[in-house]
Amino acid sequence: MNSEEEFYDAETGLESDDSCEVSFKDALVFDNKQVTDGGAAQENGVWERRKTLPAEMISRNNFSVWSILKKCIGMELSKIAMPVEFNEPLSFLQRISEYMEHTHLIHKACSLPDSIDRMQMVAAFAVSAVASQWERTGKPFNPLLGETYELTREDEGYRLISEQVSHHPPVSAFHAQSLKKDFEFHGSIYPKLKFWGKSVEADPKGIMTLELLKHKEAYTWSNPMCCVHNIILGKLWIEQYGTVEIVNHSTGDKCVLNFKPCGMFGKELHKVEGHILDKNKKKRRVIYGKWTECMYSVDAKVYESYKKSDKKSGGDTKKLKQEHSCEGEEADEMPDVQETVTVIPGSALLWRIMPRPAHSAQLYSLKTADKRLCGSSRGRTWIVLLEKDVEFLML
């Protein structure tokens, strides 16, 4: 075993067919017990999806992350064994399924006759797919090689399966499809994490592909970079930045989204701005908002006119004084998730984030949909033990 292999927690195989059968049976026994503990049976025998966790998250205040990370500056963190205190009770395969939280945007795109309008909804979906990152500072568990996760949501009209398809390097693949065969959404992700002293940077390498079958269209894009700040001291906070290019390979339309970094004075915090170009390279629509809140669309000419008038009135100077700073001693103070996007007259709302439930901060900042993912189907006993706050995990 080389120096890299010893850090991976994935298993490459089992000793025999019998061991596989025993492990599967054990998982089923524990699985059934988890359903009994966490669900409520209905008259037709169908278990309700739970809406909360058995216990609040484990405190991270009694452990020094610096004791581990001080030797890892510039290294790829997927090769480093991290304390379980920094995990959340989901596997990365389950975390992938969060992309589908706003599936209604895809359904809306399927129903629109104009390709530019469809591109707007696809762009909104691409932004919404990463919105769950806000305040999610816990690390999902690494899947085992060959592990799968299946999710069917008849209420939202889709089913999804994800699988850990590679061990070295770790690669997760997923495929979702409409129950009415309107769309297919698939891709693979090879996340690379690096520690830079005060922050951890995540590069979600991989291509997302969305196919609108009725329109015979295929859209592709890659997700933006994600950075977790204040790893050593202060309150953890997240920003996403980078350029996301969405291409409609059937029509030639393109959407370029700029996830803006915080900047010197914080006025660009969480902002996303971009535009849609048709096949003739003509700018048709401008999309703007915040990935933590909402996204709007407006005609490109209206947007340019508004920006010119706003600049003349000194609007940028006024906004600068109202924004938080992301540099220096005030960097720990992040603004609350609330609507702070200035809506340009004539804009159309594309997407708004779903509010998180009460006490979300004490439950790993999970949304209601994420708690439903923490169900009984996965058979990962250590994830169940973490969500129940079992003490021996911290030994």
C-alpha positions as CSV (number, residue, x, y, z in Angstrom):
1,M,0.0,0.0,0.0
2,N,1.5,3.3,-1.0
3,S,1.4,6.6,0.9
4,E,-1.7,7.8,-0.9
5,E,-3.8,4.7,-0.7
6,E,-3.7,4.5,3.1
7,F,-5.7,7.8,3.4
8,Y,-8.7,6.6,1.5
9,D,-11.7,5.2,3.4
10,A,-13.3,3.4,0.4
11,E,-13.3,-0.3,0.2
12,T,-12.2,-2.0,-3.0
13,G,-13.8,-5.4,-2.4
14,L,-15.0,-8.0,0.0
15,E,-13.3,-11.3,1.0
16,S,-16.0,-13.6,-0.3
17,D,-19.5,-13.9,-1.6
18,D,-20.6,-15.0,1.9
19,S,-19.1,-11.9,3.5
20,C,-21.1,-9.8,1.0
21,E,-24.3,-11.6,1.9
22,V,-23.7,-11.2,5.7
23,S,-23.0,-7.5,5.3
24,F,-26.1,-6.9,3.3
25,K,-28.3,-8.8,5.8
26,D,-26.8,-6.8,8.7
27,A,-27.5,-3.6,6.8
28,L,-31.1,-4.6,6.3
29,V,-31.5,-5.4,10.0
30,F,-30.1,-2.1,11.1
31,D,-32.1,-0.4,8.3
32,N,-35.4,-1.7,9.5
33,K,-34.6,-0.6,13.0
34,Q,-33.9,2.9,11.7
35,V,-37.2,3.1,10.0
36,T,-38.9,2.1,13.3
37,D,-37.0,4.8,15.2
38,G,-37.4,7.6,12.6
39,G,-40.6,7.1,10.8
40,A,-44.3,6.8,11.3
41,A,-46.4,4.2,9.5
42,Q,-49.5,5.1,7.6
43,E,-52.5,2.9,7.1
44,N,-51.4,1.7,3.7
45,G,-48.0,0.6,5.1
46,V,-46.0,3.4,3.6
47,W,-43.5,5.1,5.8
48,E,-43.6,8.8,6.1
49,R,-40.5,10.8,5.3
50,R,-39.2,12.3,8.5
51,K,-38.7,16.0,8.9
52,T,-36.1,16.2,11.6
53,L,-33.0,14.4,13.0
54,P,-32.9,12.3,16.2
55,A,-30.3,14.7,17.8
56,E,-28.6,18.0,17.2
57,M,-25.1,18.1,15.6
58,I,-22.0,17.3,17.4
59,S,-20.1,20.3,18.8
60,R,-16.9,21.1,17.0
61,N,-15.6,23.5,19.7
62,N,-13.6,20.9,21.6
63,F,-11.4,19.8,18.7
64,S,-8.5,21.7,17.1
65,V,-8.6,21.3,13.3
66,W,-5.3,23.0,13.2
67,S,-3.6,19.9,14.7
68,I,-4.5,18.0,11.5
69,L,-4.4,20.7,8.8
70,K,-1.1,22.4,9.8
71,K,0.7,19.7,7.8
72,C,-1.7,19.8,4.9
73,I,-1.2,23.3,3.4
74,G,-1.5,23.0,-0.4
75,M,-2.4,19.3,-0.2
76,E,-5.4,17.6,-1.7
77,L,-7.7,16.9,1.3
78,S,-9.5,13.8,0.0
79,K,-6.3,11.9,0.9
80,I,-6.5,13.1,4.6
81,A,-8.4,11.3,7.3
82,M,-10.6,13.9,9.0
83,P,-12.3,13.7,12.5
84,V,-15.9,12.7,12.3
85,E,-16.9,15.9,14.1
86,F,-16.5,17.7,10.8
87,N,-18.9,15.4,8.9
88,E,-22.6,15.8,8.3
89,P,-25.0,12.7,8.3
90,L,-25.1,12.4,4.6
91,S,-22.9,10.6,2.1
92,F,-21.6,12.5,-0.9
93,L,-24.0,10.5,-3.1
94,Q,-26.9,11.8,-1.1
95,R,-25.5,15.3,-1.3
96,I,-25.5,15.1,-5.1
97,S,-29.3,14.6,-5.0
98,E,-29.7,18.1,-3.6
99,Y,-29.2,19.3,-7.2
100,M,-32.8,18.2,-7.8
101,E,-34.3,20.4,-5.0
102,H,-35.7,22.9,-7.6
103,T,-36.8,20.4,-10.3
104,H,-39.8,22.5,-11.1
105,L,-37.4,24.8,-13.0
106,I,-36.6,22.0,-15.4
107,H,-40.3,21.1,-15.8
108,K,-40.9,24.8,-16.5
109,A,-38.1,24.8,-19.2
110,C,-39.7,21.8,-20.8
111,S,-43.0,23.6,-21.2
112,L,-41.6,26.8,-22.9
113,P,-41.6,27.1,-26.7
114,D,-38.8,29.6,-27.0
115,S,-35.1,28.5,-26.7
116,I,-34.0,31.7,-24.9
117,D,-36.8,31.3,-22.3
118,R,-35.7,27.7,-21.8
119,M,-32.1,28.8,-21.4
120,Q,-33.2,31.3,-18.6
121,M,-34.8,28.4,-16.6
122,V,-31.8,26.1,-17.2
123,A,-29.5,28.9,-15.9
124,A,-31.7,29.4,-12.9
125,F,-31.6,25.6,-12.2
126,A,-27.8,25.6,-12.5
127,V,-27.6,28.4,-9.8
128,S,-30.2,26.7,-7.6
129,A,-28.3,23.5,-7.7
130,V,-25.4,25.0,-5.7
131,A,-27.6,27.1,-3.4
132,S,-27.6,24.4,-0.7
133,Q,-23.9,25.1,-0.1
134,W,-24.8,28.2,1.9
135,E,-23.7,27.6,5.6
136,R,-23.2,23.9,4.9
137,T,-19.7,23.6,6.5
138,G,-20.0,19.9,7.3
139,K,-18.2,17.4,5.1
140,P,-20.3,14.5,3.6
141,F,-19.1,11.0,4.1
142,N,-17.0,9.5,1.4
143,P,-18.9,6.8,-0.5
144,L,-17.5,3.3,-0.7
145,L,-16.4,2.1,-4.1
146,G,-19.5,0.7,-5.9
147,E,-21.9,2.2,-3.4
148,T,-25.2,3.5,-4.9
149,Y,-28.0,5.7,-3.7
150,E,-31.4,5.8,-5.2
151,L,-34.1,8.4,-4.8
152,T,-37.6,8.5,-6.3
153,R,-39.8,11.6,-5.8
154,E,-43.2,11.0,-7.4
155,D,-44.4,14.3,-6.0
156,E,-41.7,16.2,-8.0
157,G,-41.8,13.8,-11.0
158,Y,-38.3,12.4,-11.1
159,R,-36.0,9.5,-10.0
160,L,-32.3,9.6,-9.4
161,I,-29.5,7.1,-8.9
162,S,-25.9,7.9,-8.0
163,E,-22.9,5.6,-7.7
164,Q,-19.2,5.8,-6.6
165,V,-17.6,4.7,-9.8
166,S,-13.9,5.2,-9.1
167,H,-11.6,4.8,-6.1
168,H,-8.4,6.4,-7.4
169,P,-9.3,9.2,-8.1
170,P,-12.7,9.3,-6.2
171,V,-15.4,9.9,-8.8
172,S,-19.2,10.0,-8.2
173,A,-21.7,9.7,-11.1
174,F,-25.4,10.4,-11.1
175,H,-28.3,10.1,-13.5
176,A,-31.8,11.6,-13.0
177,Q,-34.8,11.3,-15.3
178,S,-38.3,12.6,-15.4
179,L,-41.0,10.1,-14.6
180,K,-42.8,11.4,-17.7
181,K,-39.7,11.1,-19.8
182,D,-39.5,14.9,-20.3
183,F,-35.8,15.3,-19.3
184,E,-32.6,13.5,-18.2
185,F,-30.0,15.1,-16.0
186,H,-26.6,13.3,-15.5
187,G,-23.0,13.9,-14.8
188,S,-19.9,12.9,-12.8
189,I,-18.1,14.8,-10.1
190,Y,-14.4,14.6,-9.0
191,P,-14.2,17.0,-6.1
192,K,-10.7,18.3,-5.2
193,L,-10.2,20.0,-1.9
194,K,-7.2,22.0,-1.0
195,F,-6.2,23.8,2.2
196,W,-4.6,27.2,1.9
197,G,-3.9,28.2,5.5
198,K,-7.1,30.0,6.4
199,S,-9.5,28.5,3.9
200,V,-10.4,25.2,2.1
201,E,-11.0,25.5,-1.6
202,A,-13.3,22.9,-3.3
203,D,-13.0,22.5,-7.1
204,P,-16.0,20.4,-8.2
205,K,-14.5,19.0,-11.4
206,G,-17.0,17.4,-13.7
207,I,-19.6,18.2,-16.4
208,M,-23.3,18.5,-15.8
209,T,-25.6,17.5,-18.7
210,L,-29.3,18.3,-19.0
211,E,-31.3,16.9,-21.8
212,L,-34.8,18.3,-22.7
213,L,-36.1,15.3,-24.6
214,K,-39.2,17.0,-26.1
215,H,-37.0,19.8,-27.6
216,K,-34.1,17.5,-28.5
217,E,-31.7,19.8,-26.6
218,A,-28.6,19.1,-24.5
219,Y,-27.2,21.7,-22.1
220,T,-23.8,21.3,-20.4
221,W,-22.0,23.3,-17.7
222,S,-19.5,22.9,-14.8
223,N,-20.2,24.2,-11.2
224,P,-18.3,27.2,-9.7
225,M,-15.5,27.0,-7.2
226,C,-16.4,26.9,-3.5
227,C,-14.3,28.2,-0.7
228,V,-14.8,27.8,3.1
229,H,-13.2,30.6,5.1
230,N,-11.9,30.9,8.7
231,I,-11.0,27.2,9.0
232,I,-8.7,27.9,11.9
233,L,-10.2,30.8,13.7
234,G,-13.5,32.7,13.5
235,K,-16.9,31.8,12.1
236,L,-16.9,29.6,9.1
237,W,-18.5,31.1,6.0
238,I,-18.8,30.1,2.3
239,E,-18.4,31.8,-1.0
240,Q,-18.6,30.5,-4.5
241,Y,-16.8,32.2,-7.4
242,G,-15.8,31.6,-11.0
243,T,-17.4,31.6,-14.5
244,V,-20.0,29.1,-15.4
245,E,-20.7,28.7,-19.1
246,I,-24.0,26.9,-20.1
247,V,-24.1,25.8,-23.7
248,N,-27.2,24.6,-25.7
249,H,-25.5,22.3,-28.1
250,S,-28.7,22.1,-30.2
251,T,-29.4,25.7,-30.9
252,G,-26.0,27.4,-30.2
253,D,-27.4,29.6,-27.5
254,K,-25.1,30.3,-24.6
255,C,-25.4,31.6,-21.1
256,V,-22.3,33.0,-19.2
257,L,-22.7,33.3,-15.5
258,N,-20.1,35.1,-13.3
259,F,-20.2,34.0,-9.6
260,K,-18.4,37.0,-8.1
261,P,-15.9,36.7,-5.3
262,C,-16.4,38.7,-2.1
263,G,-14.0,41.5,-3.1
264,M,-12.2,44.1,-1.1
265,F,-15.2,45.7,0.5
266,G,-17.7,42.9,0.3
267,K,-20.1,44.5,-2.1
268,E,-20.0,41.6,-4.5
269,L,-20.7,38.9,-1.8
270,H,-22.8,36.0,-3.3
271,K,-23.6,38.0,-6.4
272,V,-24.2,36.3,-9.7
273,E,-24.5,38.2,-13.0
274,G,-24.5,36.9,-16.5
275,H,-26.1,37.2,-20.0
276,I,-27.6,35.0,-22.6
277,L,-26.3,35.0,-26.2
278,D,-28.2,33.6,-29.1
279,K,-26.6,31.6,-31.9
280,N,-25.7,34.9,-33.6
281,K,-23.8,36.1,-30.5
282,K,-26.4,38.8,-29.8
283,K,-27.0,39.5,-26.1
284,R,-30.6,38.8,-25.4
285,R,-31.1,38.7,-21.7
286,V,-29.2,39.6,-18.5
287,I,-29.5,37.4,-15.5
288,Y,-28.6,38.7,-12.0
289,G,-29.2,38.0,-8.4
290,K,-27.5,36.1,-5.5
291,W,-27.0,32.4,-5.4
292,T,-28.1,32.5,-1.7
293,E,-31.4,34.2,-2.4
294,C,-32.9,34.6,-5.9
295,M,-32.3,35.2,-9.6
296,Y,-33.9,37.6,-12.0
297,S,-33.9,38.1,-15.8
298,V,-34.3,41.3,-17.7
299,D,-33.9,42.5,-21.3
300,A,-30.3,43.3,-22.1
301,K,-31.1,46.8,-23.3
302,V,-33.2,47.6,-20.2
303,Y,-30.3,46.4,-18.1
304,E,-27.7,48.6,-19.8
305,S,-30.0,51.6,-19.6
306,Y,-30.6,51.0,-15.9
307,K,-26.9,50.6,-15.2
308,K,-26.1,53.9,-16.9
309,S,-28.7,55.9,-15.0
310,D,-27.7,54.2,-11.7
311,K,-24.1,55.1,-12.3
312,K,-25.0,58.8,-12.9
313,S,-27.0,58.9,-9.7
314,G,-24.1,57.6,-7.7
315,G,-25.9,54.4,-6.8
316,D,-22.8,52.4,-6.5
317,T,-21.3,54.7,-3.9
318,K,-24.4,54.4,-1.7
319,K,-24.5,50.6,-2.0
320,L,-20.8,50.5,-1.0
321,K,-21.4,52.1,2.3
322,Q,-24.2,49.6,3.1
323,E,-22.3,46.5,2.3
324,H,-20.3,44.4,4.7
325,S,-16.5,44.1,4.4
326,C,-15.0,40.7,3.7
327,E,-11.5,41.7,4.6
328,G,-9.6,42.4,7.8
329,E,-11.2,41.9,11.3
330,E,-14.8,42.1,10.0
331,A,-14.4,39.1,7.7
332,D,-16.2,36.8,10.2
333,E,-19.4,38.8,10.1
334,M,-21.5,37.5,7.2
335,P,-24.8,39.0,6.3
336,D,-28.0,37.0,7.0
337,V,-29.7,35.2,4.2
338,Q,-32.3,37.8,3.2
339,E,-33.3,39.5,0.0
340,T,-30.8,42.3,-0.7
341,V,-31.0,42.2,-4.5
342,T,-32.0,45.4,-6.1
343,V,-34.7,44.5,-8.6
344,I,-34.5,46.3,-12.0
345,P,-37.9,47.5,-13.3
346,G,-39.1,45.1,-16.0
347,S,-37.4,42.1,-14.5
348,A,-38.9,38.6,-14.2
349,L,-38.3,36.4,-11.1
350,L,-36.7,33.1,-12.2
351,W,-36.0,31.4,-8.9
352,R,-36.1,32.1,-5.2
353,I,-34.4,29.9,-2.5
354,M,-36.6,27.8,-0.3
355,P,-36.5,28.9,3.4
356,R,-34.8,26.6,5.8
357,P,-36.7,25.1,8.8
358,A,-36.4,26.4,12.3
359,H,-33.3,25.3,14.2
360,S,-31.5,24.5,11.0
361,A,-28.2,25.8,12.4
362,Q,-28.3,23.1,15.1
363,L,-29.0,20.4,12.5
364,Y,-26.0,20.8,10.2
365,S,-27.8,23.6,8.4
366,L,-29.8,20.9,6.6
367,K,-33.0,21.8,4.7
368,T,-36.2,19.9,5.0
369,A,-35.4,18.0,1.8
370,D,-32.0,17.0,3.2
371,K,-33.5,15.5,6.4
372,R,-35.7,13.4,4.2
373,L,-32.6,12.1,2.6
374,C,-31.4,10.9,6.0
375,G,-33.8,8.0,5.7
376,S,-33.6,4.3,6.1
377,S,-32.5,3.2,2.7
378,R,-28.7,3.6,2.7
379,G,-27.5,1.0,5.3
380,R,-24.5,3.3,6.3
381,T,-24.5,2.6,10.0
382,W,-21.8,5.3,10.8
383,I,-23.9,8.0,9.2
384,V,-26.9,6.9,11.4
385,L,-24.7,6.9,14.5
386,L,-23.4,10.4,13.7
387,E,-26.9,11.8,13.4
388,K,-27.8,10.2,16.7
389,D,-24.8,11.8,18.3
390,V,-23.2,8.5,19.4
391,E,-20.2,9.4,21.6
392,F,-17.9,6.5,20.6
393,L,-17.5,8.1,17.2
394,M,-15.5,10.8,18.8
395,L,-12.9,8.5,20.4
